[in-house]
Amino acid sequence: MNLEFRVTKKFVNELLDILDELVKETRREKKKKYPYAEWKRRENSLRKD
């Protein structure tokens, strides 16, 4: 498979836009899944000991 194409400024900018969107999506997903309240409770209990 021979993929020959020019890497232009426009192409790079489009790729960066796509990557930015992917980063935003994964951060949103992680925020939903991360048990911050549980982590904070454990952190506070460790500080009290």
DAKA-V814918 format. One record per residue. N is the residue number from 0. SS is DSSP state (A for helix, B for strand, O for the rest). OMEGA is omega in degrees with one decimal (none if undefined). NEAR is the number of other ideal C-beta (glycine too) atoms within 8 Angstrom. Layout:
# DAKA-V814918
n;ss;omega;near
N;SS;OMEGA;NEAR
N;SS;OMEGA;NEAR
This chain:
# DAKA-V814918
n;ss;omega;near
0;O;-176.9;2
1;O;179.1;3
2;O;178.4;4
3;O;176.3;3
4;O;179.4;5
5;O;175.3;4
6;O;-178.3;5
7;O;178.1;6
8;A;179.1;5
9;A;179.7;6
10;A;-179.9;10
11;A;179.0;9
12;A;177.3;8
13;A;177.5;8
14;A;179.1;8
15;A;176.9;8
16;A;179.0;8
17;A;179.9;8
18;A;176.9;8
19;A;178.4;8
20;A;179.0;8
21;A;178.5;8
22;A;179.4;8
23;A;-179.8;8
24;A;-178.1;8
25;A;177.4;8
26;A;177.5;8
27;A;-179.8;8
28;A;-179.3;8
29;A;179.4;8
30;A;179.8;7
31;A;-173.8;6
32;A;-172.6;6
33;O;-178.7;7
34;O;-175.7;6
35;A;-178.6;6
36;A;178.7;6
37;A;179.4;7
38;A;-178.4;9
39;A;179.3;8
40;A;179.1;8
41;A;178.9;8
42;A;180.0;8
43;A;179.5;8
44;A;177.3;8
45;A;179.7;7
46;A;-179.3;6
47;A;-176.3;5
48;O;none;4
